[in-house]
Amino acid sequence: MKFNPTRPRLARSKLFVRLASAAIKLAVPAVLVAYFFAPAEAEAPVVGTQAPGFYRMPLGKFEITALSDGTHPFPVHKVLTKAAPTASGVAGKVAPLNEVSPGEADALLAQNELTAPIEGSINAFLVNTGTKLVLIDSGAGSLYGECCGHLVENLRAAGYKPEQVDEIFLTHLHADHVGGIAPKGKMAFPNATVRVSKADADYWLSEADEAAAPALLRPMFDGDKVSLKPYIDAGRFKPFESDQELTPGIRPIAAAGHTLGHSFYQVESDGQKLLLWGDVVHVAPVQFPDPSVTVAYDSDANEAVAERDAIYSDAARKGYWIGAAHISFPGLGHVGVKGSEFYWIPANYSAASVAGK
């Protein structure tokens, strides 16, 4: 055979190709395993914060926006009270719920997978009537510390500016309803007029009533004065005395009990009705099944119970919307009844735009 000097080189080349191919076949599975099962190199840190606290719903031609001021640990066992039963059936002395009915609060909370203390919502409601922007309640502002004071940022997140608010209607002058109008004494809504019932204003701005008030309530007087002062000084604090409309589509309804001048606000448009009921309920899992449960800072506990019984029955019978300051955000829904027991029906969440409805 004639010697061919290129043949060894060809053989070596073919051998190299075969070896390279085998190496690739062995390497590819290893690469795939490393790709799919190796630890992630760009792990995301935990964010921790919640979404902005606003939720909208239409009411006829009006737009309702629920706004969260924040949540805080609600001291169930310290605050919930109840009148002790008497032989005559007349309500007796009001005492802590755990003394009058031991274990009731814990049992009712457990039915809802909750334990005390529970996170209590502080909600306010913005009503856009098309011609006016009305804020009903304002949250705690700086009066409850770091937990709260988020109303203005959530109002901005909802697409509005504090300067656009025309009027603020307060259900009453407890700190978690009035504090948001002037956090740290600074006016948050520079173009708004503040309205509240004259009965509540007369009580909470009275030095004599402050001196005679229970110790639990006394700190609220200072908070009221600080919050209201810039509006009083500007001539934009105007208490009302009747149930007449304050602006077309919104009127107050006297509902004393929680405070001497506690008010509901009835909002109506195109036959649809929303009742913003302030502090009818503080702990929904307890006070719906047992409306006789009160709170330590009710001005008149028996009157508060009667008011709660009446409004539960009316709302369940007529089916109108409720906006609640202290039911889990957004606090919008209906009252239902099964047998003799009332319950809360939260609004069905909708991501749809309410514009043009």
DRENDO-1510 file (C-alpha; in Angstrom, 1 decimal, always signed):
<recs>
REC; n; res; u; v; w
REC; 1; MET; +0.0; +0.0; +0.0 .
REC; 2; LYS; +1.3; +3.4; -0.9 .
REC; 3; PHE; +2.0; +5.6; +2.0 .
REC; 4; ASN; -0.4; +8.6; +2.4 .
REC; 5; PRO; +1.0; +11.2; +4.7 .
REC; 6; THR; -2.4; +12.9; +5.3 .
REC; 7; ARG; -4.1; +9.7; +6.6 .
REC; 8; PRO; -2.8; +9.9; +10.2 .
REC; 9; ARG; -4.0; +13.5; +10.4 .
REC; 10; LEU; -7.5; +12.5; +9.2 .
REC; 11; ALA; -7.7; +9.7; +11.7 .
REC; 12; ARG; -6.7; +12.0; +14.5 .
REC; 13; SER; -9.3; +14.6; +13.4 .
REC; 14; LYS; -12.1; +12.0; +13.4 .
REC; 15; LEU; -11.0; +10.8; +16.8 .
REC; 16; PHE; -11.1; +14.4; +18.1 .
REC; 17; VAL; -14.6; +14.9; +16.7 .
REC; 18; ARG; -15.8; +11.7; +18.3 .
REC; 19; LEU; -14.3; +12.6; +21.7 .
REC; 20; ALA; -15.7; +16.1; +21.6 .
REC; 21; SER; -19.2; +14.9; +20.7 .
REC; 22; ALA; -19.1; +12.4; +23.6 .
REC; 23; ALA; -18.0; +15.2; +26.0 .
REC; 24; ILE; -20.8; +17.4; +24.9 .
REC; 25; LYS; -23.4; +14.6; +25.3 .
REC; 26; LEU; -22.1; +14.1; +28.9 .
REC; 27; ALA; -21.9; +17.8; +29.7 .
REC; 28; VAL; -25.3; +18.9; +28.4 .
REC; 29; PRO; -27.4; +17.1; +31.1 .
REC; 30; ALA; -25.0; +18.5; +33.8 .
REC; 31; VAL; -25.5; +22.0; +32.4 .
REC; 32; LEU; -29.3; +21.6; +32.4 .
REC; 33; VAL; -29.3; +20.2; +35.9 .
REC; 34; ALA; -27.2; +23.2; +37.1 .
REC; 35; TYR; -29.5; +25.6; +35.3 .
REC; 36; PHE; -32.8; +24.3; +36.6 .
REC; 37; PHE; -31.8; +23.2; +40.1 .
REC; 38; ALA; -29.1; +25.7; +41.2 .
REC; 39; PRO; -30.1; +28.2; +43.9 .
REC; 40; ALA; -31.5; +31.4; +42.6 .
REC; 41; GLU; -28.8; +34.1; +42.3 .
REC; 42; ALA; -31.3; +37.1; +42.4 .
REC; 43; GLU; -33.6; +36.2; +45.4 .
REC; 44; ALA; -36.1; +39.1; +46.1 .
REC; 45; PRO; -36.1; +40.6; +49.6 .
REC; 46; VAL; -39.4; +40.5; +51.5 .
REC; 47; VAL; -41.3; +43.8; +50.9 .
REC; 48; GLY; -43.5; +43.9; +54.0 .
REC; 49; THR; -45.7; +46.8; +53.2 .
REC; 50; GLN; -49.4; +46.6; +52.2 .
REC; 51; ALA; -51.1; +48.1; +49.1 .
REC; 52; PRO; -52.4; +51.7; +49.4 .
REC; 53; GLY; -55.6; +51.7; +51.5 .
REC; 54; PHE; -58.4; +52.9; +49.2 .
REC; 55; TYR; -61.4; +51.2; +47.6 .
REC; 56; ARG; -64.0; +52.7; +45.4 .
REC; 57; MET; -67.7; +51.8; +44.7 .
REC; 58; PRO; -70.4; +53.6; +42.8 .
REC; 59; LEU; -73.6; +54.8; +44.5 .
REC; 60; GLY; -75.9; +56.1; +41.9 .
REC; 61; LYS; -74.2; +59.1; +40.4 .
REC; 62; PHE; -71.9; +59.4; +43.4 .
REC; 63; GLU; -68.5; +57.8; +43.8 .
REC; 64; ILE; -67.6; +56.5; +47.3 .
REC; 65; THR; -64.0; +55.9; +48.2 .
REC; 66; ALA; -63.2; +54.1; +51.4 .
REC; 67; LEU; -59.9; +55.3; +52.9 .
REC; 68; SER; -57.8; +53.6; +55.5 .
REC; 69; ASP; -56.0; +55.7; +58.2 .
REC; 70; GLY; -54.4; +52.5; +59.5 .
REC; 71; THR; -55.0; +49.7; +61.9 .
REC; 72; HIS; -54.1; +49.3; +65.6 .
REC; 73; PRO; -54.2; +46.4; +68.2 .
REC; 74; PHE; -57.7; +46.8; +69.7 .
REC; 75; PRO; -57.6; +45.8; +73.4 .
REC; 76; VAL; -60.8; +43.6; +73.4 .
REC; 77; HIS; -60.7; +42.6; +77.0 .
REC; 78; LYS; -59.9; +46.1; +78.3 .
REC; 79; VAL; -62.6; +47.9; +76.3 .
REC; 80; LEU; -65.6; +45.6; +75.7 .
REC; 81; THR; -68.3; +45.9; +78.4 .
REC; 82; LYS; -71.8; +44.7; +79.0 .
REC; 83; ALA; -74.7; +45.4; +81.4 .
REC; 84; ALA; -75.0; +42.7; +84.0 .
REC; 85; PRO; -78.4; +40.9; +84.0 .
REC; 86; THR; -80.9; +41.6; +86.8 .
REC; 87; ALA; -83.8; +39.6; +88.1 .
REC; 88; SER; -86.3; +42.2; +86.8 .
REC; 89; GLY; -84.8; +42.0; +83.3 .
REC; 90; VAL; -83.8; +45.6; +83.3 .
REC; 91; ALA; -80.2; +46.2; +82.3 .
REC; 92; GLY; -78.0; +46.4; +85.4 .
REC; 93; LYS; -74.6; +48.0; +86.0 .
REC; 94; VAL; -72.2; +48.0; +83.0 .
REC; 95; ALA; -69.0; +46.0; +83.7 .
REC; 96; PRO; -66.2; +44.5; +81.7 .
REC; 97; LEU; -67.5; +41.8; +79.4 .
REC; 98; ASN; -65.2; +39.1; +80.8 .
REC; 99; GLU; -66.8; +39.7; +84.2 .
REC; 100; VAL; -70.4; +39.7; +83.0 .
REC; 101; SER; -70.0; +36.9; +80.5 .
REC; 102; PRO; -66.6; +35.1; +81.0 .
REC; 103; GLY; -65.1; +33.7; +77.8 .
REC; 104; GLU; -67.8; +35.1; +75.5 .
REC; 105; ALA; -65.4; +37.4; +73.5 .
REC; 106; ASP; -62.7; +34.7; +73.1 .
REC; 107; ALA; -65.3; +32.2; +72.0 .
REC; 108; LEU; -66.8; +34.5; +69.4 .
REC; 109; LEU; -63.4; +35.6; +68.1 .
REC; 110; ALA; -62.3; +31.9; +67.9 .
REC; 111; GLN; -65.2; +31.2; +65.6 .
REC; 112; ASN; -63.6; +33.8; +63.2 .
REC; 113; GLU; -60.1; +32.4; +63.6 .
REC; 114; LEU; -59.1; +35.4; +65.7 .
REC; 115; THR; -57.6; +36.0; +69.1 .
REC; 116; ALA; -57.4; +39.1; +71.3 .
REC; 117; PRO; -56.1; +41.7; +70.7 .
REC; 118; ILE; -57.4; +42.0; +67.1 .
REC; 119; GLU; -56.2; +44.6; +64.5 .
REC; 120; GLY; -58.9; +47.2; +64.5 .
REC; 121; SER; -59.5; +49.2; +61.3 .
REC; 122; ILE; -59.9; +53.0; +61.2 .
REC; 123; ASN; -61.8; +53.9; +58.1 .
REC; 124; ALA; -63.0; +57.1; +56.6 .
REC; 125; PHE; -65.1; +57.7; +53.5 .
REC; 126; LEU; -64.8; +60.2; +50.6 .
REC; 127; VAL; -68.0; +61.1; +48.8 .
REC; 128; ASN; -67.7; +62.7; +45.3 .
REC; 129; THR; -71.1; +64.0; +44.5 .
REC; 130; GLY; -70.0; +65.4; +41.1 .
REC; 131; THR; -70.1; +69.0; +42.5 .
REC; 132; LYS; -68.5; +68.5; +45.9 .
REC; 133; LEU; -65.9; +66.4; +47.6 .
REC; 134; VAL; -67.0; +65.5; +51.1 .
REC; 135; LEU; -64.9; +63.5; +53.6 .
REC; 136; ILE; -66.8; +61.7; +56.3 .
REC; 137; ASP; -64.5; +61.1; +59.4 .
REC; 138; SER; -60.8; +61.6; +59.1 .
REC; 139; GLY; -59.1; +58.9; +61.1 .
REC; 140; ALA; -56.7; +59.4; +64.1 .
REC; 141; GLY; -54.0; +61.4; +62.4 .
REC; 142; SER; -51.1; +61.7; +64.9 .
REC; 143; LEU; -53.2; +61.0; +68.0 .
REC; 144; TYR; -52.8; +57.2; +67.9 .
REC; 145; GLY; -49.0; +57.2; +67.2 .
REC; 146; GLU; -47.2; +55.4; +64.4 .
REC; 147; CYS; -50.0; +52.9; +63.6 .
REC; 148; CYS; -52.1; +55.5; +61.9 .
REC; 149; GLY; -52.1; +58.8; +60.1 .
REC; 150; HIS; -52.2; +57.3; +56.6 .
REC; 151; LEU; -55.4; +58.9; +55.4 .
REC; 152; VAL; -53.9; +61.7; +53.4 .
REC; 153; GLU; -51.4; +59.5; +51.6 .
REC; 154; ASN; -54.2; +57.1; +50.8 .
REC; 155; LEU; -56.4; +59.9; +49.6 .
REC; 156; ARG; -53.5; +61.0; +47.3 .
REC; 157; ALA; -53.1; +57.4; +46.1 .
REC; 158; ALA; -56.8; +57.3; +45.3 .
REC; 159; GLY; -56.2; +60.2; +42.9 .
REC; 160; TYR; -57.4; +63.2; +45.0 .
REC; 161; LYS; -55.6; +66.0; +46.7 .
REC; 162; PRO; -56.4; +67.3; +50.2 .
REC; 163; GLU; -56.9; +70.8; +48.8 .
REC; 164; GLN; -59.9; +69.4; +46.8 .
REC; 165; VAL; -61.9; +68.4; +49.8 .
REC; 166; ASP; -64.8; +70.9; +50.3 .
REC; 167; GLU; -66.3; +69.7; +53.5 .
REC; 168; ILE; -65.6; +67.3; +56.4 .
REC; 169; PHE; -68.5; +65.7; +58.2 .
REC; 170; LEU; -67.5; +64.0; +61.5 .
REC; 171; THR; -69.7; +61.3; +63.1 .
REC; 172; HIS; -68.4; +62.4; +66.5 .
REC; 173; LEU; -65.3; +63.9; +68.2 .
REC; 174; HIS; -63.4; +60.8; +69.4 .
REC; 175; ALA; -59.7; +61.0; +68.6 .
REC; 176; ASP; -59.8; +58.3; +65.8 .
REC; 177; HIS; -62.4; +60.3; +63.9 .
REC; 178; VAL; -61.2; +63.9; +64.3 .
REC; 179; GLY; -57.4; +63.6; +64.5 .
REC; 180; GLY; -56.9; +63.3; +60.8 .
REC; 181; ILE; -58.1; +66.8; +60.0 .
REC; 182; ALA; -55.0; +68.4; +61.6 .
REC; 183; PRO; -52.2; +65.9; +62.4 .
REC; 184; LYS; -49.9; +67.5; +65.0 .
REC; 185; GLY; -52.2; +70.6; +65.0 .
REC; 186; LYS; -51.5; +71.4; +61.3 .
REC; 187; MET; -54.5; +71.8; +59.0 .
REC; 188; ALA; -54.5; +68.9; +56.5 .
REC; 189; PHE; -57.5; +70.1; +54.4 .
REC; 190; PRO; -56.9; +73.9; +53.8 .
REC; 191; ASN; -60.1; +74.5; +51.9 .
REC; 192; ALA; -62.5; +72.4; +53.9 .
REC; 193; THR; -65.2; +73.4; +56.3 .
REC; 194; VAL; -65.6; +71.0; +59.3 .
REC; 195; ARG; -69.1; +70.0; +60.4 .
REC; 196; VAL; -70.2; +68.0; +63.5 .
REC; 197; SER; -73.3; +67.9; +65.7 .
REC; 198; LYS; -73.6; +70.9; +68.1 .
REC; 199; ALA; -74.2; +68.4; +70.9 .
REC; 200; ASP; -70.9; +66.7; +70.4 .
REC; 201; ALA; -69.0; +70.0; +69.9 .
REC; 202; ASP; -70.5; +71.5; +73.0 .
REC; 203; TYR; -69.5; +68.5; +75.1 .
REC; 204; TRP; -65.9; +67.9; +73.8 .
REC; 205; LEU; -65.0; +71.6; +73.8 .
REC; 206; SER; -66.3; +72.2; +77.3 .
REC; 207; GLU; -63.7; +72.6; +80.1 .
REC; 208; ALA; -66.4; +71.8; +82.7 .
REC; 209; ASP; -67.3; +68.5; +80.9 .
REC; 210; GLU; -63.6; +67.7; +80.6 .
REC; 211; ALA; -63.1; +68.1; +84.3 .
REC; 212; ALA; -66.1; +65.8; +85.1 .
REC; 213; ALA; -65.4; +63.2; +82.4 .
REC; 214; PRO; -64.2; +59.6; +83.2 .
REC; 215; ALA; -60.5; +59.2; +83.2 .
REC; 216; LEU; -60.6; +57.0; +80.1 .
REC; 217; LEU; -62.2; +59.9; +78.1 .
REC; 218; ARG; -60.2; +62.8; +79.4 .
REC; 219; PRO; -57.2; +62.6; +77.0 .
REC; 220; MET; -59.6; +63.0; +74.1 .
REC; 221; PHE; -60.5; +66.5; +75.0 .
REC; 222; ASP; -57.0; +67.8; +74.4 .
REC; 223; GLY; -56.9; +65.9; +71.0 .
REC; 224; ASP; -60.1; +67.6; +70.0 .
REC; 225; LYS; -58.9; +71.1; +70.8 .
REC; 226; VAL; -55.6; +70.6; +68.9 .
REC; 227; SER; -57.4; +69.1; +65.9 .
REC; 228; LEU; -60.2; +71.7; +65.7 .
REC; 229; LYS; -58.2; +74.8; +66.5 .
REC; 230; PRO; -56.9; +75.7; +63.1 .
REC; 231; TYR; -60.4; +75.3; +61.6 .
REC; 232; ILE; -62.0; +77.3; +64.4 .
REC; 233; ASP; -59.4; +80.1; +63.9 .
REC; 234; ALA; -60.1; +80.1; +60.2 .
REC; 235; GLY; -63.8; +80.4; +60.7 .
REC; 236; ARG; -64.4; +77.0; +59.1 .
REC; 237; PHE; -65.8; +75.0; +62.0 .
REC; 238; LYS; -69.6; +75.0; +61.8 .
REC; 239; PRO; -71.6; +72.6; +64.1 .
REC; 240; PHE; -75.1; +71.7; +63.0 .
REC; 241; GLU; -78.3; +71.2; +65.1 .
REC; 242; SER; -80.8; +69.5; +62.8 .
REC; 243; ASP; -81.2; +66.5; +60.5 .
REC; 244; GLN; -81.5; +68.7; +57.4 .
REC; 245; GLU; -79.2; +68.0; +54.4 .
REC; 246; LEU; -75.8; +69.5; +54.8 .
REC; 247; THR; -75.2; +69.2; +51.1 .
REC; 248; PRO; -77.4; +67.7; +48.3 .
REC; 249; GLY; -77.5; +63.9; +48.9 .
REC; 250; ILE; -76.0; +63.8; +52.4 .
REC; 251; ARG; -77.8; +64.4; +55.7 .
REC; 252; PRO; -77.0; +63.7; +59.3 .
REC; 253; ILE; -79.2; +61.4; +61.5 .
REC; 254; ALA; -78.9; +61.9; +65.3 .
REC; 255; ALA; -77.7; +58.6; +66.9 .
REC; 256; ALA; -76.7; +59.4; +70.4 .
REC; 257; GLY; -75.4; +56.7; +72.7 .
REC; 258; HIS; -71.7; +56.2; +71.8 .
REC; 259; THR; -71.4; +60.0; +72.3 .
REC; 260; LEU; -73.9; +62.6; +73.2 .
REC; 261; GLY; -74.0; +63.9; +69.7 .
REC; 262; HIS; -73.0; +60.8; +67.7 .
REC; 263; SER; -74.4; +61.1; +64.1 .
REC; 264; PHE; -75.0; +58.8; +61.2 .
REC; 265; TYR; -74.7; +60.2; +57.6 .
REC; 266; GLN; -77.2; +59.1; +55.0 .
REC; 267; VAL; -75.8; +59.3; +51.5 .
REC; 268; GLU; -78.3; +58.9; +48.6 .
REC; 269; SER; -78.1; +59.1; +44.8 .
REC; 270; ASP; -80.5; +57.8; +42.2 .
REC; 271; GLY; -82.4; +55.8; +44.8 .
REC; 272; GLN; -79.3; +54.0; +46.2 .
REC; 273; LYS; -78.5; +54.5; +49.8 .
REC; 274; LEU; -75.4; +54.3; +52.0 .
REC; 275; LEU; -75.5; +54.8; +55.7 .
REC; 276; LEU; -72.2; +55.8; +57.3 .
REC; 277; TRP; -72.7; +54.7; +60.8 .
REC; 278; GLY; -69.6; +55.8; +62.7 .
REC; 279; ASP; -69.1; +53.7; +65.9 .
REC; 280; VAL; -72.1; +51.4; +65.9 .
REC; 281; VAL; -69.6; +48.5; +65.9 .
REC; 282; HIS; -66.1; +48.2; +67.2 .
REC; 283; VAL; -65.6; +44.4; +67.2 .
REC; 284; ALA; -67.8; +42.9; +64.5 .
REC; 285; PRO; -67.3; +39.2; +65.4 .
REC; 286; VAL; -68.6; +39.9; +68.9 .
REC; 287; GLN; -71.1; +42.7; +68.5 .
REC; 288; PHE; -73.1; +41.3; +65.5 .
REC; 289; PRO; -74.0; +38.0; +67.3 .
REC; 290; ASP; -74.4; +40.0; +70.6 .
REC; 291; PRO; -75.5; +43.6; +70.1 .
REC; 292; SER; -75.7; +44.1; +73.9 .
REC; 293; VAL; -71.9; +44.2; +74.1 .
REC; 294; THR; -70.8; +47.8; +74.5 .
REC; 295; VAL; -67.5; +49.6; +74.8 .
REC; 296; ALA; -66.0; +51.4; +77.9 .
REC; 297; TYR; -66.1; +54.8; +76.2 .
REC; 298; ASP; -69.8; +54.8; +75.3 .
REC; 299; SER; -71.4; +57.9; +76.8 .
REC; 300; ASP; -74.6; +56.0; +77.5 .
REC; 301; ALA; -74.2; +52.2; +77.1 .
REC; 302; ASN; -77.9; +51.4; +77.2 .
REC; 303; GLU; -78.7; +54.0; +74.6 .
REC; 304; ALA; -75.9; +52.7; +72.4 .
REC; 305; VAL; -77.3; +49.2; +72.6 .
REC; 306; ALA; -80.8; +50.4; +71.7 .
REC; 307; GLU; -79.3; +52.3; +68.7 .
REC; 308; ARG; -77.4; +49.2; +67.6 .
REC; 309; ASP; -80.4; +47.0; +67.8 .
REC; 310; ALA; -82.5; +49.4; +65.8 .
REC; 311; ILE; -80.0; +50.0; +63.0 .
REC; 312; TYR; -79.2; +46.3; +62.6 .
REC; 313; SER; -82.9; +45.5; +62.2 .
REC; 314; ASP; -83.5; +48.4; +59.8 .
REC; 315; ALA; -80.4; +47.7; +57.7 .
REC; 316; ALA; -81.1; +44.0; +57.4 .
REC; 317; ARG; -84.7; +44.6; +56.5 .
REC; 318; LYS; -84.1; +47.3; +53.9 .
REC; 319; GLY; -80.8; +46.1; +52.4 .
REC; 320; TYR; -79.0; +49.4; +52.0 .
REC; 321; TRP; -75.3; +49.8; +52.1 .
REC; 322; ILE; -73.4; +50.4; +55.3 .
REC; 323; GLY; -70.0; +52.1; +55.7 .
REC; 324; ALA; -68.4; +51.3; +59.1 .
REC; 325; ALA; -65.5; +53.1; +60.7 .
REC; 326; HIS; -64.2; +50.0; +62.5 .
REC; 327; ILE; -65.1; +46.9; +60.5 .
REC; 328; SER; -62.2; +45.4; +58.6 .
REC; 329; PHE; -61.2; +47.7; +55.7 .
REC; 330; PRO; -62.8; +48.9; +53.5 .
REC; 331; GLY; -65.8; +48.6; +55.9 .
REC; 332; LEU; -68.4; +48.6; +53.2 .
REC; 333; GLY; -71.1; +45.9; +53.1 .
REC; 334; HIS; -74.6; +45.0; +54.3 .
REC; 335; VAL; -76.2; +43.6; +57.4 .
REC; 336; GLY; -77.7; +40.2; +57.2 .
REC; 337; VAL; -79.9; +38.3; +59.7 .
REC; 338; LYS; -80.4; +34.5; +60.2 .
REC; 339; GLY; -83.0; +33.6; +62.8 .
REC; 340; SER; -82.4; +36.1; +65.5 .
REC; 341; GLU; -78.7; +36.7; +64.8 .
REC; 342; PHE; -77.2; +39.5; +62.8 .
REC; 343; TYR; -74.1; +39.2; +60.7 .
REC; 344; TRP; -71.9; +41.3; +58.4 .
REC; 345; ILE; -71.8; +40.8; +54.6 .
REC; 346; PRO; -68.7; +42.4; +53.2 .
REC; 347; ALA; -68.8; +44.1; +49.8 .
REC; 348; ASN; -67.8; +41.8; +47.0 .
REC; 349; TYR; -64.5; +43.0; +45.7 .
REC; 350; SER; -64.4; +44.5; +42.2 .
REC; 351; ALA; -61.4; +45.6; +40.2 .
REC; 352; ALA; -63.6; +47.2; +37.6 .
REC; 353; SER; -63.5; +51.0; +37.2 .
REC; 354; VAL; -66.5; +52.8; +38.7 .
REC; 355; ALA; -66.1; +55.7; +36.2 .
REC; 356; GLY; -69.3; +56.5; +34.3 .
REC; 357; LYS; -71.5; +54.1; +36.3 .
</recs>
